Amino acid sequence: MFGIFGSKKKQKKLDDLMAQLRPDLSRESLGVGPAFPGVAPNPLLSRDARKRNAELRTGALALGVLVDWREVNSTPRVVLMLDVQTADGISFRGIADEDLTITELTRLAPGQTLPVRYRPAVMDHYVALARDADPAQVQQVADKIASRKRA
């Protein structure tokens, strides 16, 4: 399958180049395994990133505890690393590629719990902040996670 950057082999080379240019965004430094597709240099130009972001907008709700973040550019575009817990009892390292305002960026703190959306069918470490989530739904997810921890 050919995309904007050519074959899958060329895409892998692009991912490797991104890791060389930004070692702080490599799979190892983000704490994800080799199955992680990587951070797109420009998600607006990446067909896969646009498709993924559209799917994440309707994904399942979960809670993520902020571990760390990396600024990608001065937009400010940041990559957030979160330890995610789902209502189904699954835990994984989630990566959110987000454009934040300066105000949102200054409010980030490790240990902060944020609602996120993920794709249960894919489970590729990608998540998105669930800014549109209903507080009642977020509370239901938090209650399910808490009841699982007590059991």
C-alpha positions in Angstrom: 0.0 0.0 0.0 1.4 3.4 -1.0 0.7 6.5 1.0 1.9 10.1 0.8 5.4 9.0 1.8 5.6 5.8 -0.3 5.7 2.2 0.9 5.5 0.9 4.4 9.3 0.4 4.2 9.8 4.1 3.5 7.4 4.9 6.4 9.5 2.8 8.8 12.6 4.7 7.6 10.7 8.0 8.3 9.8 6.7 11.8 13.4 5.8 12.4 14.5 9.2 11.2 12.0 10.8 13.6 13.5 8.8 16.5 17.0 10.0 15.5 16.0 13.6 15.2 14.0 13.5 18.4 15.3 10.8 20.7 13.0 12.0 23.4 10.1 10.8 21.2 11.5 7.4 20.6 9.5 4.3 21.6 12.0 3.6 24.4 11.8 7.1 26.0 8.0 7.1 25.8 7.8 3.8 27.5 6.0 1.9 24.8 6.9 -1.3 23.0 8.0 -1.9 19.4 4.4 -2.2 18.2 3.9 1.5 18.8 3.6 3.2 15.4 5.5 6.3 16.5 4.8 10.0 16.7 4.0 11.5 13.3 6.3 14.4 12.3 3.2 16.3 11.1 -0.2 14.7 12.0 -2.0 17.0 9.5 -0.1 15.4 6.6 -0.3 11.8 7.9 -3.4 10.0 6.6 -3.0 7.4 9.4 -2.8 10.1 12.0 -5.9 11.8 10.7 -7.8 8.5 10.7 -6.6 7.6 14.2 -7.6 11.0 15.6 -11.1 10.7 14.1 -11.5 7.2 15.6 -10.2 8.4 19.0 -12.9 11.2 19.1 -15.5 8.4 19.4 -13.4 5.9 21.4 -14.1 4.4 24.8 -13.6 6.5 27.9 -10.8 5.7 30.4 -8.7 7.5 33.0 -5.1 8.4 32.5 -2.6 9.5 35.1 -0.1 12.0 33.6 3.4 10.6 33.8 5.3 13.1 31.7 5.1 15.2 28.5 7.4 16.4 25.7 6.9 19.5 23.7 7.1 18.8 20.0 6.9 22.4 18.8 5.9 25.8 19.9 2.2 25.6 18.8 2.4 24.1 21.6 2.0 20.6 20.4 2.8 18.1 23.1 3.1 14.3 23.5 1.6 13.3 26.8 2.5 10.0 28.5 -0.2 8.6 30.6 -0.7 5.4 32.6 -4.2 4.5 31.5 -6.8 2.4 33.4 -10.0 1.3 31.6 -13.3 0.4 33.1 -12.7 -3.1 31.9 -9.6 -3.5 34.1 -7.0 -3.0 31.4 -3.9 -0.9 32.2 -1.4 0.4 29.6 0.9 3.3 28.8 -1.0 5.7 26.6 0.4 8.4 24.4 -1.7 11.5 23.5 -0.5 13.8 20.7 -2.3 17.1 21.5 -2.3 20.8 20.7 -2.7 22.6 24.0 -3.0 26.3 24.8 -0.3 27.9 26.9 -2.7 28.0 29.8 -3.4 24.2 29.5 0.3 23.5 29.2 1.2 25.5 32.4 -1.5 23.5 34.3 0.0 20.1 33.5 1.4 18.3 36.5 2.7 14.7 36.9 0.1 12.6 38.8 -2.8 14.6 37.4 -5.8 12.3 36.4 -7.3 13.2 33.0 -10.2 11.6 31.1 -9.0 10.0 27.8 -10.4 8.1 24.9 -8.8 5.0 23.4 -9.6 2.4 20.7 -10.3 -1.0 22.4 -10.1 -2.9 19.1 -6.7 -1.5 18.3 -4.8 -1.0 21.6 -1.8 0.7 20.0 -1.0 3.0 22.9 -2.6 6.0 21.3 -5.2 7.9 23.4 -6.7 11.4 23.1 -7.8 13.8 25.8 -11.5 13.5 26.3 -12.3 17.2 26.6 -15.9 16.6 25.5 -16.6 13.9 28.2 -19.6 14.3 30.3 -18.5 14.6 34.0 -21.1 12.0 35.0 -19.6 9.5 32.5 -16.1 10.2 33.8 -17.3 9.6 37.4 -18.9 6.3 36.3 -15.6 5.1 34.8 -13.7 6.3 38.0 -16.2 4.4 40.2 -15.8 1.2 38.1 -12.0 1.4 38.3 -12.1 2.1 42.1 -14.5 -0.8 42.7 -12.1 -3.1 40.7 -9.2 -2.0 42.9 -11.1 -2.8 46.1 -12.1 -6.3 44.9 
